Amino acid sequence: MINADKDFEQTLFEKLHRSELFLTYQHAFRNATGLPLRLVDSDTNNFCLDDESVNRSGFCEKLHLCKMPCSACVDINHRLMTEALVNGPSTCHCFAGMAATAVPVRHGPRLIAFLKTGQVFTSVPAPKAFDELSKVLSRQGIAADDMESLKTAYLQTRAVEPERYQSMVFLLATFAEQLGKHVDKIALATEGAEPTAVARARKLIETSLADPLPLAVVARHAGLSESHFCRIFKEFTGLTLTDYINRRRIEWAKSELLKPEVRISEIAFQVGYQSLSQFNRSFARFTGSSPTGFRRRECVSLQRAD
């Protein structure tokens, strides 16, 4: 299975989303803070509103129904989740001025999901501010007939003081750590569906990506001969051991490249490559781009979102 690793991550997400731990906390967080709370998968293009309307901003919902300012929402969402991927819990403001927050949930180095909340102002919305916003909405094609109801929803949107809002984000960050530990337990149970040797090998790889991982070491850790291990590992993952390791290292490198202050050569050694040229070749093979080109393209995307 070529997508076995991605399928495994999706399985972890779905089980976490249905878990009693998450559902209990989601209910408690919504009741205690009055804010919405969603758990979304690791796809940074996941921006659409779902059917969970508890505590959701009426203004956001009406905009969603208008289906016009979607590009602005997509840009902000991409920026928010990319920043959270690199920096941890992150908050930004949408084109309407509302705060939005994403907190990553990880299983080891794997990103499994984001906790997302927000859709509130950090100061009381004013009619004058909407007058300026209405000009933007008009240019985006919002009909005049919709403007009055949008204004009402805008002015009714909740405001939370910045210090209090950050306390709520801190609660989410703490919960994200608990969810990460819960994912570990889910993964152990889920990995029972795959050969024990493959599960052992993947666990070793995830915890030792920065270290040399020769076939002999990984096969011995899995408890198999090298030839037997190569056969079942390729059969289950669809990849050779070398390709699997390199792909995981490149995924790690992609998140590090979003930090412009870190040199590419430093990233190459950080993620387990022995030379910059080896890293460049591997990066190009798996992404179709050089590390420099990837960084430049992603930085431009973030600047546009600003």
C-alpha positions as CSV (number, residue, x, y, z in Angstrom):
1,M,0.0,0.0,0.0
2,I,1.7,3.2,-1.2
3,N,-0.4,5.4,1.2
4,A,-0.2,3.0,4.1
5,D,1.5,5.6,6.3
6,K,-1.0,8.3,5.5
7,D,-3.8,5.9,6.0
8,F,-2.4,5.0,9.4
9,E,-2.3,8.7,10.4
10,Q,-5.9,9.1,9.2
11,T,-7.0,6.1,11.3
12,L,-5.4,7.7,14.3
13,F,-7.2,11.0,13.7
14,E,-10.6,9.4,13.2
15,K,-10.3,7.3,16.4
16,L,-9.1,10.4,18.3
17,H,-12.0,12.4,17.0
18,R,-14.5,9.8,18.2
19,S,-12.7,9.2,21.6
20,E,-14.5,9.9,24.8
21,L,-11.5,12.0,26.0
22,F,-11.9,14.5,23.2
23,L,-15.7,14.6,23.2
24,T,-15.7,15.2,27.0
25,Y,-13.2,18.0,26.8
26,Q,-14.8,19.5,23.8
27,H,-18.1,19.8,25.6
28,A,-16.5,21.1,28.8
29,F,-14.4,23.7,26.8
30,R,-17.4,25.0,24.9
31,N,-19.5,25.3,28.1
32,A,-16.7,26.9,30.2
33,T,-15.4,29.4,27.6
34,G,-18.3,30.0,25.2
35,L,-15.9,29.4,22.3
36,P,-16.3,26.8,19.5
37,L,-13.8,23.9,19.4
38,R,-13.1,21.6,16.5
39,L,-10.6,18.9,15.9
40,V,-9.5,18.8,12.3
41,D,-7.0,16.6,10.5
42,S,-3.5,17.7,9.5
43,D,-4.5,18.8,6.0
44,T,-3.7,22.6,6.1
45,N,-6.4,23.2,3.5
46,N,-9.1,22.0,5.9
47,F,-10.9,25.3,6.3
48,C,-14.6,24.6,5.7
49,L,-17.2,25.1,8.4
50,D,-18.8,21.8,9.5
51,D,-22.1,21.1,11.0
52,E,-20.9,21.7,14.6
53,S,-22.4,25.1,15.1
54,V,-22.0,25.2,18.9
55,N,-20.7,28.7,19.9
56,R,-19.8,29.5,16.3
57,S,-19.9,33.1,15.1
58,G,-23.1,34.0,13.3
59,F,-21.1,36.4,11.2
60,C,-18.7,33.6,10.0
61,E,-21.7,31.4,9.3
62,K,-23.5,34.0,7.2
63,L,-20.3,34.7,5.2
64,H,-19.9,31.0,4.6
65,L,-23.5,30.9,3.2
66,C,-22.7,33.9,1.0
67,K,-19.8,31.8,-0.5
68,M,-17.9,34.9,-1.6
69,P,-15.0,35.6,0.7
70,C,-13.7,32.0,0.6
71,S,-10.3,32.9,-0.8
72,A,-9.6,35.2,2.2
73,C,-10.7,32.4,4.6
74,V,-8.5,29.9,2.8
75,D,-5.4,32.2,2.9
76,I,-5.9,32.9,6.6
77,N,-6.4,29.3,7.4
78,H,-3.4,28.2,5.5
79,R,-1.2,30.8,7.3
80,L,-2.6,29.9,10.7
81,M,-2.1,26.1,10.4
82,T,1.3,26.5,8.8
83,E,2.4,28.8,11.7
84,A,1.0,26.3,14.2
85,L,2.9,23.5,12.5
86,V,6.2,25.3,12.9
87,N,5.7,27.3,16.1
88,G,3.1,25.4,18.1
89,P,-0.1,27.1,19.3
90,S,-0.7,30.1,17.0
91,T,-3.3,32.9,16.8
92,C,-4.0,35.2,13.9
93,H,-6.8,37.6,12.9
94,C,-9.0,37.2,9.8
95,F,-9.8,39.9,7.3
96,A,-12.8,40.9,9.5
97,G,-10.6,41.2,12.6
98,M,-11.6,38.1,14.5
99,A,-9.1,35.9,16.3
100,A,-8.5,32.3,15.2
101,T,-6.3,29.8,16.9
102,A,-4.8,26.4,16.0
103,V,-3.0,24.1,18.3
104,P,-1.2,21.0,16.9
105,V,-1.7,17.5,18.2
106,R,1.2,15.2,17.6
107,H,2.1,11.5,17.9
108,G,5.9,11.7,18.3
109,P,7.1,13.7,15.2
110,R,3.8,13.0,13.4
111,L,1.3,15.7,13.1
112,I,-2.1,14.1,13.6
113,A,-4.6,17.0,14.0
114,F,-5.2,20.6,15.0
115,L,-7.4,21.9,17.8
116,K,-9.1,25.0,16.4
117,T,-11.0,27.7,18.2
118,G,-11.7,31.5,17.9
119,Q,-14.2,33.4,15.8
120,V,-14.2,36.1,18.4
121,F,-13.0,39.7,18.7
122,T,-10.4,40.8,21.2
123,S,-12.2,44.1,21.6
124,V,-15.9,45.1,21.3
125,P,-16.9,45.4,17.6
126,A,-17.9,48.9,16.5
127,P,-20.4,50.0,13.8
128,K,-17.6,52.2,12.3
129,A,-15.4,49.2,11.9
130,F,-18.1,47.4,10.0
131,D,-18.6,50.4,7.7
132,E,-15.0,49.9,6.6
133,L,-15.4,46.2,6.3
134,S,-18.5,46.5,4.2
135,K,-16.4,48.2,1.5
136,V,-14.3,45.0,1.4
137,L,-17.3,42.8,1.3
138,S,-18.9,44.8,-1.5
139,R,-15.8,44.4,-3.6
140,Q,-15.9,40.6,-3.0
141,G,-19.5,40.5,-4.3
142,I,-21.6,40.5,-1.2
143,A,-25.1,41.7,-2.2
144,A,-26.5,44.8,-0.6
145,D,-29.5,42.8,0.7
146,D,-27.1,40.6,2.7
147,M,-25.1,43.5,4.2
148,E,-27.6,44.5,7.0
149,S,-27.9,41.0,8.3
150,L,-24.1,40.7,8.2
151,K,-23.8,43.9,10.2
152,T,-26.1,42.6,12.8
153,A,-24.2,39.4,13.2
154,Y,-20.9,41.2,13.2
155,L,-22.0,43.5,16.0
156,Q,-23.3,40.6,18.0
157,T,-20.1,38.6,17.8
158,R,-18.6,38.0,21.1
159,A,-15.5,39.9,22.4
160,V,-13.0,38.3,24.7
161,E,-10.2,40.3,26.4
162,P,-6.8,39.3,25.0
163,E,-5.4,38.1,28.4
164,R,-8.4,35.9,29.0
165,Y,-8.3,34.6,25.4
166,Q,-4.6,33.6,25.8
167,S,-5.6,31.7,29.0
168,M,-8.1,29.7,26.9
169,V,-5.4,29.0,24.4
170,F,-3.1,27.8,27.2
171,L,-5.9,25.3,28.2
172,L,-6.0,24.0,24.7
173,A,-2.2,23.6,24.5
174,T,-2.3,21.6,27.8
175,F,-5.1,19.5,26.4
176,A,-3.2,18.9,23.1
177,E,-0.4,17.3,25.1
178,Q,-3.0,15.0,26.8
179,L,-4.4,14.1,23.4
180,G,-0.9,13.3,22.1
181,K,-0.4,10.8,24.9
182,H,-3.8,9.4,24.1
183,V,-2.9,9.0,20.5
184,D,0.1,6.9,21.6
185,K,-2.3,4.5,23.3
186,I,-4.5,4.4,20.2
187,A,-1.5,3.8,18.0
188,L,-0.4,0.8,20.0
189,A,-3.8,-0.7,19.7
190,T,-4.1,0.2,16.0
191,E,-0.7,-1.2,15.2
192,G,-2.0,-4.6,16.2
193,A,-3.5,-4.7,12.7
194,E,0.0,-4.6,11.1
195,P,2.8,-7.1,11.5
196,T,4.6,-6.6,14.8
197,A,7.9,-6.3,13.1
198,V,6.7,-3.4,10.9
199,A,5.2,-1.7,14.0
200,R,8.5,-2.0,15.8
201,A,10.5,-0.7,12.9
202,R,8.2,2.3,12.4
203,K,8.4,3.2,16.0
204,L,12.2,3.0,15.9
205,I,12.3,5.2,12.8
206,E,9.9,7.9,14.3
207,T,12.0,8.2,17.4
208,S,15.4,8.1,15.7
209,L,15.0,10.0,12.4
210,A,18.1,12.2,13.1
211,D,20.3,9.1,13.7
212,P,21.8,6.6,11.1
213,L,19.2,3.9,10.5
214,P,21.0,1.1,8.5
215,L,19.0,-1.9,7.5
216,A,20.8,-4.3,9.8
217,V,19.9,-2.2,12.9
218,V,16.3,-1.7,11.9
219,A,15.8,-5.4,11.0
220,R,17.4,-6.6,14.2
221,H,15.1,-4.2,16.2
222,A,12.2,-5.7,14.3
223,G,13.4,-9.2,15.2
224,L,13.7,-10.5,11.6
225,S,16.5,-11.3,9.1
226,E,17.3,-8.5,6.7
227,S,15.8,-10.3,3.7
228,H,12.6,-11.2,5.5
229,F,12.2,-7.8,7.0
230,C,12.7,-6.1,3.6
231,R,10.0,-8.2,2.1
232,I,7.3,-7.6,4.7
233,F,8.2,-3.9,5.1
234,K,7.8,-3.3,1.4
235,E,4.6,-5.4,1.3
236,F,2.9,-3.4,4.0
237,T,4.2,0.2,3.4
238,G,4.7,0.0,-0.4
239,L,8.2,1.5,0.1
240,T,11.7,0.2,0.7
241,L,13.1,1.0,4.1
242,T,15.5,3.6,2.6
243,D,12.6,5.4,0.8
244,Y,10.4,5.3,3.9
245,I,13.1,6.9,6.1
246,N,13.9,9.5,3.5
247,R,10.3,10.4,3.1
248,R,9.8,10.9,6.8
249,R,13.0,13.0,7.0
250,I,11.8,15.2,4.1
251,E,8.4,15.8,5.8
252,W,10.3,16.9,8.9
253,A,12.6,19.1,6.8
254,K,9.6,20.8,5.1
255,S,8.4,22.1,8.5
256,E,11.9,23.2,9.5
257,L,12.3,25.1,6.2
258,L,9.4,27.4,7.2
259,K,11.8,28.9,9.8
260,P,13.7,31.4,7.6
261,E,16.3,32.0,10.3
262,V,17.6,28.4,10.1
263,R,20.2,27.7,7.4
264,I,19.4,24.9,5.0
265,S,22.6,23.1,5.8
266,E,21.7,23.1,9.5
267,I,18.3,21.5,8.6
268,A,20.0,18.9,6.4
269,F,22.1,17.6,9.3
270,Q,19.3,18.1,11.9
271,V,17.0,15.7,10.0
272,G,19.6,13.0,9.6
273,Y,21.5,13.6,6.3
274,Q,25.2,13.3,6.2
275,S,25.8,16.0,3.6
276,L,24.0,18.9,2.1
277,S,24.2,17.4,-1.4
278,Q,22.6,14.2,-0.3
279,F,19.8,16.2,1.3
280,N,19.2,18.3,-1.8
281,R,18.9,15.2,-4.0
282,S,16.5,13.5,-1.7
283,F,14.4,16.6,-1.2
284,A,14.1,17.1,-5.0
285,R,13.2,13.5,-5.5
286,F,10.3,13.5,-3.1
287,T,9.0,17.1,-3.6
288,G,10.0,18.0,-7.2
289,S,11.7,21.1,-5.8
290,S,14.9,22.2,-4.2
291,P,14.9,23.1,-0.5
292,T,15.6,26.8,-1.5
293,G,12.7,26.8,-4.0
294,F,10.3,25.2,-1.5
295,R,11.3,27.8,1.2
296,R,10.9,30.7,-1.2
297,R,7.5,29.5,-2.5
298,E,6.1,29.0,1.0
299,C,7.5,32.3,2.3
300,V,5.8,34.1,-0.5
301,S,2.5,32.3,0.3
302,L,2.8,33.4,4.0
303,Q,3.6,37.0,3.0
304,R,0.5,37.1,0.7
305,A,-1.6,35.9,3.7
306,D,-0.3,38.8,5.7
